[in-house]
């Protein structure tokens, strides 16, 4: 580990960063580096990791860590690593994830800034790094390391906003958040919308990791997401219902129904919940989930169905559908998941819904005329 104890620590860090940059620039133009160059790049990344992590025998040098983080910024290594991580060997990808995670949470001890230094730079000057990390889901090799980095930085609302409001541009530049009009609907072409395809069309490992990140985006920053979903309601739930709720993949279907229930029941999403449960098409989809031949799909579907029934201000279309199906529902619900006798909350909620359905009027009430 002699490289950790140089007289000129600054020069060592510079040499590491610049040689890694040269190799990554070359890697950007080919599918794979020659074996010797690939091994050399892996060694450089391992050395960077050790500077940030230290060893059992030696603690990290704050001076070297500071120097390396600034070189990752100044040499544009974060973008180069994000765009090429799928081409890097397996062990080096793990080192890359470590380098990213540490760099993006590093705060200078005397800096006093709320945001980590590298993350602040990325958000202000290189937002393409975040988009490139999302695009890591295009490749099985990079999906999990990129997902791990993303979920760590998504605790910052600016990162979530960057993903949500991304739009394609002719020059490939990422969106300037200061210029975003939150009342303008999305084109549906930005990186956030690609999560639907990554979840549905990828291998199991990529699908599972992409869904975890997708869920993090939608649940972490409640006010930000509520505004976004209100503006993009029709487009979002059309895709969500068609691609996720009706997915042929059991895990995706179950997780998506559960996430839908969480979104609808979150107080921050009251306006979204109200609009969703006013749709008879959404109710029809939900009632089909109760008839699925998989019991956990039934269970998760029930938690969405109960929101429709419990709503005291049902739309005319929802009232009519429930009234038309009242007899069938009253025959069906008493024995629905009747083996969950140890789940007191579920049994109480089921009894409550049965009573609400029994008390439905004989005819749906037309909405009042517009004033």
N, C-alpha and C positions, 0 to 999 in steps of 0.2 A: 504493500500500500504506500510505496514511497511517494507516489504522486500527490498524496494528501499532505505531505510535509515539505513543500518546496520553499525555497527562500523567496521566490517571486511567485506568490500564489496567484496574483492577478494575471500574470502571463500564462500560467498553466490553465486557468479557466478560459482565457481567450483562445488558446490553442485548441482546447477541447471543443469549444463552441464553434469555432470557425472550420475546423476539420469536419465536424459533424454536419455543418451547413453545406459544405462542398459535396459531401456524400449524398445528403438528402436532395440537393438540387439535381444531382445526377440520377438519383433514384426516381425523381419526378418524371424523367424522360424515358424510363424503361420499366419493364415488369419486375425485374429482379436484378440486383447487383451481382457481379462475379463473387464467388465464394469468399475470396480473401477480403474484398471490400465490404461484403456483408458482415463478416466476422469483425472487421475493424470498426464498423459502425456500431455493432452490438457492444463492443468494448468501450467505445466512447460513451454510450448511453449508460452502461453499467458504472462507469467512473462518475458521471454526473449524478447518478442515484446515490453513490457513496458520499459525494460532497454534501448532498442534501440530507442524507440519513446518518452519516457517520458510521462507525463500526463499534463492535463490542469493546474494543480497546481504546478507541479515540472518539471523543465527542465532536460534533460538527463545529466548524469554524464559522462564526457569524459573518466574518469578513468575506469568506469564500462563498457562503450561501448568498449573501447580498450581491456579490459580483456575478455569480452564475445566473441568478434570477434576472438581473439586468441585461446580461448577455442573451438570455433566451428571448428577451424582448427586442433588443437592438439588432440582433442578427435574424429576426423573424423566424426563429426556430419553432415557436409554438404553431404557427400556420403550416410550416413544412412538416412537422411531426404529425399534425392532425390530418393532413391530406395524404400522407404516405404511410400511416401506421399499419394499414392492412398488408403492406409489402414487407414489413419488418419481421424478422423471425420471432417465434413464440415468446421466448424468454425476454427478448429485447422489447417486445410489446408490453410485457408486464412492467419492465423498467420505465418505459415511456409513460405508462399510466401513472406510475409513482412520481415521475418528474413533473408531469402535468398537475397532478393533484396537489403536490407540495408547492409548486410555483404559483398556482392560482389561489392558494390560501395564505401565501407568505405575506406578512406585514413587517415592515421595518420597525425594529424595536423602538426607535425614536421618531417614527414618522407621524403618528397620531391620526392617520387617515382611517376612515370607516371601512373602505374597500381595500382588499389586498392590492399591492402595487401592480402585479402582472394582470390581474383581472380588470383593474381600472384602465390599464392601457388597452387591453383587448376590447372592452366596451366602448372606449372613446375612439380608438384608432384602427383596431383590427377585429371588428365583429365577425369577419369571415371565419375566424377560428371557431366560434361557437357553431356556426352553420356547418363547417367542415366536420366537427365532432358529431353533429346529428347525422350527417351523411355517412358516418362510419357504419351505420346500419345497412348500407348498401353491400357490405362485405361481411361474411361470417367471421373472418379473422379479427376484424376490428370492432365488431358490435359490442362485445362485453367491456373491453377497456374503455371505449368511447362512452358507453352508457354509464359506467362507473364515474367517469370524470364529470359528465353532464349532471348526474343526480347530485353530485357534491356542490356544483356551482349554481344549481337551480334554486338554492336557498336565497339567492339574490333576485329580487323582482325584476331588475333590469335584464338579467339573463332570460328569464321566462318571457318578458316582453319582446326581447329580440327574436326568440323562436316563434312566438305567436304572430308577430307582425312582419315577419320576413316576407319579402316579395321579390320575384326574380327581376333582374335589371340587365340591360344590354351589356354593360361592362363587368357584370359579375359582382359588383359592389354590394355589400350588405346594407340593410335599411338603416337610415339615421333615425333613431327613436325620437329625436326632437321634432322631426317633421311628420310624425305619424298622426293621422286623423282617426281617432278611435271610433268615430261615428260612421266611417266609410267601410262598407263590407269588404272582406278579403276577396282576392281573385281566386283563392283556392289553389294557387300554384306555389305558394311558399313552402318552406321546409316543414312546418307544423303539419300540413295536410298529407305529407308523405308518410307520416307515422301510421296512417290507416293501412297503406300498402305494406309497410314493413311488418306490421302486426299480423296481417292476413296472409301474405304471400311468401313469407320467409321460412327458414328452418325453425324448428322448435326453439332452439337456443336464442336465435335472433328475435323471434316473435315474443318470447317471454321477457327478454331484456327491454325490447322496444316498448312493450306494454307498461313495464315498470316506470320507464321514463315518461311515457305519455300520461300515466296516472299522476306522477309527480308534478308535471306541468299543470294539470287541471285541478289539483287539490292544494297546492302549497300557498299560492298567492290569491286569496279568495276574491278580493275586490277587482283585481286586474282581470281575472278569468271571467268573473260575472259580467263585466263590461264587454269583454270580447265575445262571450257566448250570446249575449243579448243582440249584439250587432250582427252576428253570423249564425243566428239561431237555425234558420231553415237549412242552410248548407251543412252546418255541423251535424244536426240530428238526422238529416237525411242519410249522410254517410255513416253515422254512428249506428243507426238502426239497421241499415242495409248490410254494412260490412262487418260489424262487430256483434250486435245482438242476434243477427241471423246467421252468424258464422257457423260453418260445419265443424269447426274445431271446438271440442268440448271445453277445453281450458279457456280459450279466448271468449267463448260465449258466456261462460259462468262469470269470469272476471269482469266482463263488460256489463253484465246485468247488475252485478254488485256495485260497480263504480257508478252506474247510472243512478241507482238508489241513493248512494252517498251524495251525488251531485244534487239530486232533487230535494233531499232532506236537509241540505246545508242552508242555514238561514241567509247566508250571503246571496244564494241563488234563488231567492223567493220569486222574483219576476220570471225567471227561466222555468221554475217549477210550475208556476201558474199557467204559463203558455203551453208547456208540454202536456199537462194533464187536462187541458181543454180540448185536446184533439182526440176524436173517436178512433182515428187510425192508430194512434199510439196506444189507446186502450185495447184495441183489437189485437195488436201485436203482443201486448202484455198478457192478455187472456190466453193466447196460444202458448205462452211460456208455462202457464199453470197446467197445461195438458201434455207437456213434454214427457217423454218416458224416462227422464233422468231426474231423480228426486232433488238433487241440489239445484238444478235449473228451476224446478218448481219452487223451491224455497226462496231463491234469490228473486224470482219473478213475483212472488207473493209480496215482497217488500216494496216493489214498485206498484203493484196492483192496489195495495192498501191506500196509497196516496190518492189515487183516482176516487176510490169509494169514500174515503174520509173527508174529501174536499166538500165544504159546506156550500160552495158556490160553483157547482158543476155547470158546464156549458150545456146547451140544449142537446147537442149531438151526443155528449157523454151520458147525460141523463137517459136519452132515448135508448142508447145501446144497453145500458144497465137494466132498464125497465124491460126491454125486449128479451133479455136473457135472465131475468129475475128467477124464474122457476128452475131453469137449468142450474143456475148458481146455487140456489138453496138446496138442490139435491146433491150438488157436487161438493160444496165446501165442508159440510159436517164431517165427511170422511177424508178430507184432503190432508195428507201428511199426518194421519191420526196416530202414527207411532211416535210422534214427538211429544209424548205426554210429560216428559221431564223438562220441557222448554216452556216454562210458565208464561213468559212474555208472548211467545208465539201463540199459545193456546188462547190467551186473553185477547190478543189482536184478532185472531180468527173469529172468536165469539162476537167481538165488537163489529166486525165487518158483516157477519151474518145478520146481526140486528139492524145495521144501517141499510142493508139490502131489503130486509123485510119492511122497513119503514119508507121505502121509496114510494113516491106518488104513483097513481095509476097511469098518469100521462105526464110526459115531459113538459116542463114549463118553458114557453117560448121566451127568448130574451126580450127585454124591454126595447121599444123602438128608440132609434137614435134621436137625440134631442137636436 
